[in-house]
Each structure stands twice: as structure tokens, then as C-alpha cells.
């Protein structure tokens, strides 16, 4: 096993090594979410968010933090903490895109700039739509968000399949900020 110093020399950066390690931890946490092991997934995602902020700073939050927060929202939705899940999804939407100058999120300004791959925005919109479907009197909003997610997926990600299908099999990569899936 190579030492940390040897690995840093090979890869060129301790921060890059840290980012790779955090990305692997993120993938492992997502597997727990898919297996409905929410308590452990929540613990790992919260620790991952803390570790990310310690390594890369928490002041200027970014899309990678938004992806972790999105997955925490999924955990909260899976454990029926719907109000908390909605807050996390909305926070993730601000970090993943929108207009920083106006404070609008990608939910408020769907055509705004995105801070990660469109597959992750479509995934966030899809998960948010799923949440809204179970909240009383938000069916119309859920349908609108789902339609936007499906359009984004077809136009900017893949004309084949759907974001819902991809999310069942796929994992979000923290480094590339993309949803990888197999069809």
C-alpha cells in the first residue's frame, strides 16, 4: 500500500485524493439510500457533508455540497420527514443552479445557470416532484416539476429512458457531478 505522500506525488494533490475519497463515500451512502437503510445513510451523509466542508470550506457552498444535501433530502423523504426534506431539496436547488444575484434557485428559475450536469438537476426535480405528490394540495406543483424534469432529461441528457429509470439504477458521482446509470 502506497503512503499518503507517495499517492499525493502520483496524483499531484492531497486535495484531489481527498475529493476521490469523499466521492467514494458518497457512492457508498447512495447504495444505503437505495437499500432503504436510511439511518446509516443519514449518518454517513451528514458526516460526509461535514468532512467536505472541513476539507474544502463551508463559506462558499457549491454544487458538490448541493448534491450531498439532495441525497440527505431523499433520506428525509424516505423517513417521512417531509417538511425537512423539502427544505433540503430547496437548499440543494439553490446550490445546484439558478441565479445567485437574485437568490433564485433552479426551481424558481428553471432556465437559470446550472452548477452541475443536467442529469443531476433532472434528478433533483424528479425527487422533489415525488415529495410534492405526497404533500396535500400540491399535486399541480408536483406535476409541473415532474414535467420540467422529464423535459430536461429528454432535451439535455438522453432521449432514451427517463430520469426515474436512471435514478433506480444510477449513482451520482460527486467529482463529475453527473448521474451515471446503465440502460
C-alpha positions as CSV (number, residue, x, y, z in Angstrom):
1,X,0.0,0.0,0.0
2,X,1.4,3.3,-1.0
3,X,1.9,6.0,1.6
4,X,-0.2,9.2,1.5
5,X,2.9,11.1,0.4
6,X,3.5,8.7,-2.5
7,X,-0.1,8.9,-3.5
8,X,-0.1,12.6,-3.4
9,X,3.0,12.7,-5.6
10,X,1.4,10.3,-8.1
11,X,-2.0,12.1,-8.2
12,X,-0.5,15.6,-7.8
13,X,-2.6,16.8,-4.9
14,X,-3.7,15.9,-1.4
15,X,-7.0,17.7,-2.1
16,X,-7.6,15.6,-5.2
17,X,-7.1,12.5,-3.1
18,X,-9.5,13.8,-0.6
19,X,-12.1,14.5,-3.2
20,X,-11.7,11.0,-4.6
21,X,-12.2,9.5,-1.1
22,X,-15.2,11.7,-0.5
23,X,-16.7,10.7,-3.8
24,X,-16.3,7.0,-2.9
25,X,-18.0,7.7,0.5
26,X,-20.8,9.5,-1.3
27,X,-21.4,6.5,-3.6
28,X,-21.5,4.1,-0.6
29,X,-24.0,6.3,1.1
30,X,-26.2,6.3,-2.0
31,X,-26.2,2.5,-2.0
32,X,-27.5,2.6,1.5
33,X,-30.3,5.0,0.4
34,X,-31.2,2.7,-2.4
35,X,-31.4,-0.2,0.1
36,X,-33.7,1.9,2.4
37,X,-31.0,1.8,5.2
38,X,-31.9,5.4,6.0
39,X,-30.5,5.7,9.5
40,X,-27.0,4.7,8.4
41,X,-27.2,6.6,5.1
42,X,-28.2,9.8,7.1
43,X,-25.3,9.3,9.5
44,X,-22.8,8.9,6.6
45,X,-24.2,11.8,4.5
46,X,-24.1,14.2,7.5
47,X,-20.5,13.1,8.3
48,X,-19.6,13.5,4.6
49,X,-21.1,17.0,4.4
50,X,-19.1,17.9,7.5
51,X,-15.9,16.3,6.1
52,X,-16.4,18.1,2.8
53,X,-16.8,21.5,4.4
54,X,-13.7,20.9,6.6
55,X,-11.6,19.9,3.5
56,X,-12.9,22.5,1.0
57,X,-14.5,25.2,3.1
58,X,-18.1,25.8,4.0
59,X,-18.3,29.5,3.3
60,X,-19.0,29.5,-0.5
61,X,-21.3,26.5,-0.7
62,X,-21.2,24.8,-4.1
63,X,-22.8,22.2,-6.3
64,X,-21.0,19.3,-4.7
65,X,-22.4,20.2,-1.3
66,X,-25.8,20.6,-3.0
67,X,-25.6,17.0,-4.3
68,X,-24.9,15.7,-0.8
69,X,-27.8,17.8,0.6
70,X,-30.0,16.5,-2.2
71,X,-29.3,12.9,-1.1
72,X,-30.0,13.9,2.6
73,X,-33.3,15.2,1.3
74,X,-34.0,11.8,-0.2
75,X,-33.3,10.2,3.2
76,X,-35.6,12.6,5.0
77,X,-38.3,11.9,2.4
78,X,-37.9,8.2,2.8
79,X,-38.4,8.5,6.5
80,X,-41.4,10.8,6.2
81,X,-39.8,13.9,7.5
82,X,-41.4,15.8,4.6
83,X,-41.0,19.4,5.8
84,X,-37.3,18.8,6.4
85,X,-36.9,17.0,3.1
86,X,-38.5,19.9,1.3
87,X,-36.1,22.4,2.9
88,X,-33.1,20.3,2.0
89,X,-34.3,19.9,-1.6
90,X,-34.9,23.7,-1.9
91,X,-31.4,24.3,-0.4
92,X,-29.9,21.9,-2.9
93,X,-31.7,23.6,-5.7
94,X,-30.0,26.9,-4.8
95,X,-26.6,25.3,-4.7
96,X,-27.1,23.4,-8.0
97,X,-28.3,26.2,-10.1
98,X,-30.4,29.3,-10.6
99,X,-29.3,32.9,-10.3
100,X,-27.0,33.8,-7.4
101,X,-27.5,37.5,-8.0
102,X,-31.3,37.3,-7.4
103,X,-31.2,34.4,-5.0
104,X,-33.4,32.3,-7.2
105,X,-33.0,28.5,-7.2
106,X,-33.2,26.2,-10.2
107,X,-36.8,25.5,-9.0
108,X,-37.6,29.2,-9.3
109,X,-35.7,29.8,-12.5
110,X,-35.5,26.5,-14.4
111,X,-33.7,28.2,-17.3
112,X,-31.1,29.6,-15.0
113,X,-27.5,28.6,-14.9
114,X,-26.7,25.2,-13.6
115,X,-23.7,24.3,-11.4
116,X,-23.6,20.6,-12.2
117,X,-24.6,18.2,-15.0
118,X,-28.2,18.5,-16.2
119,X,-28.7,14.8,-15.1
120,X,-28.4,15.9,-11.5
121,X,-30.8,18.8,-11.9
122,X,-33.3,16.5,-13.6
123,X,-32.8,14.0,-10.7
124,X,-33.4,16.7,-8.1
125,X,-36.5,17.9,-9.9
126,X,-37.8,14.3,-10.1
127,X,-37.2,13.6,-6.4
128,X,-38.8,17.0,-5.4
129,X,-41.8,16.1,-7.5
130,X,-42.1,12.7,-5.7
131,X,-42.1,14.6,-2.4
132,X,-44.7,17.1,-3.5
133,X,-47.0,14.2,-4.6
134,X,-47.5,13.1,-1.0
135,X,-47.9,16.6,0.4
136,X,-51.6,17.6,0.5
137,X,-52.8,20.1,-2.2
138,X,-49.5,20.2,-4.1
139,X,-50.4,17.8,-6.9
140,X,-50.4,20.5,-9.6
141,X,-47.0,21.8,-8.5
142,X,-45.7,18.2,-8.4
143,X,-46.9,17.6,-12.0
144,X,-45.3,20.8,-13.2
145,X,-41.9,20.0,-11.6
146,X,-42.1,16.4,-12.9
147,X,-42.8,17.6,-16.5
148,X,-39.9,20.0,-16.3
149,X,-37.7,17.2,-15.1
150,X,-38.7,14.9,-17.9
151,X,-38.2,17.7,-20.5
152,X,-34.8,18.5,-19.1
153,X,-33.8,14.8,-19.2
154,X,-35.0,14.3,-22.8
155,X,-33.5,17.6,-24.2
156,X,-30.2,17.8,-22.3
157,X,-29.4,14.3,-21.0
158,X,-30.8,11.4,-23.1
159,X,-33.7,10.9,-25.5
160,X,-33.8,7.3,-24.3
161,X,-35.3,6.2,-21.0
162,X,-36.3,8.5,-18.2
163,X,-34.8,10.1,-15.1
164,X,-36.9,7.9,-12.9
165,X,-35.5,4.8,-14.6
166,X,-31.9,6.1,-14.4
167,X,-32.3,7.0,-10.7
168,X,-33.3,3.5,-9.8
169,X,-30.0,2.1,-11.1
170,X,-27.7,5.0,-11.1
171,X,-25.4,6.8,-8.7
172,X,-24.4,10.5,-8.7
173,X,-20.7,10.9,-8.9
174,X,-19.5,13.7,-6.6
175,X,-16.4,14.6,-8.7
176,X,-18.0,14.8,-12.1
177,X,-21.4,15.9,-10.7
178,X,-23.2,13.5,-13.0
179,X,-25.8,10.8,-12.7
180,X,-24.2,7.6,-14.0
181,X,-26.6,4.8,-14.9
182,X,-26.9,1.7,-17.1
183,X,-29.8,1.1,-19.5
